[in-house]
Amino acid sequence: MNNPEKLLTPAQVGKLLSVSPITVRFWAKDGRLKFITTPGGHRRFERSEVERLTEGKLVAKKGKTIVIVEDDKQHADLLVEFIEVLYPEFGVEVANSGFEAGSMIENIKPSLIFLDLVMPDIDGFAVCKYIRENEETKDTPIIAMSGLSQQEHQDKIIASGANAFLIKPIKLSVLKRAVESFIGD
């Protein structure tokens, strides 16, 4: 029935669909992606099943995009995985610096931005002001985030134009509420 050469691992499926293997496993558990189980208990996916998924609503719904501006790769990866699991229909892009964020945000025109405050080149305060001064991006919701929880940082970023402030590390439930309050589903 199943030719072993045509079966894909979660990592291979993730690479094909530009999502993490954790997201692929979640889709399998949730019933969105059919799989077989090997005698060793591992999930494997038929290429035809992966193609069926990409021809369906998943790709067609990628109308909303979230940009994460975060220089900490581990935290950025965690946020990407959270968003991919909660909102597989959204596109997610990561800018690893304030400088990179400027051009990315202008080109993508995202539905929501998660913005780290402390970055080595241009800090989140300056990026936030830049976004608000740009006619095409001035209304984009910005959720600032930082491990610095002092009230003065929160007040300063809100004054710079952010819509909300979250303390890192961000919990899944907090992330979900934040996304739904600004762009829904």
Buried (B, 14 or more C-beta within 10 A) or exposed (E): EEEEEEBBBBEBBBBBBEBBBBBBBBBBEEEBBBBEEEEEEEBBBBBEBBEEBEEEEBEEBEEBBBBBBBBBEEBBBBBBBBBBBBBBBBBBBBBBBBBBBBEBBEEBEBBBBBBBBBBEEBBBBBBBEBBBEEEEBEEBBBBBBBEEEEEEBBEBBBEBBBBBBBBBEBEEEEBBEBBEEBBEE
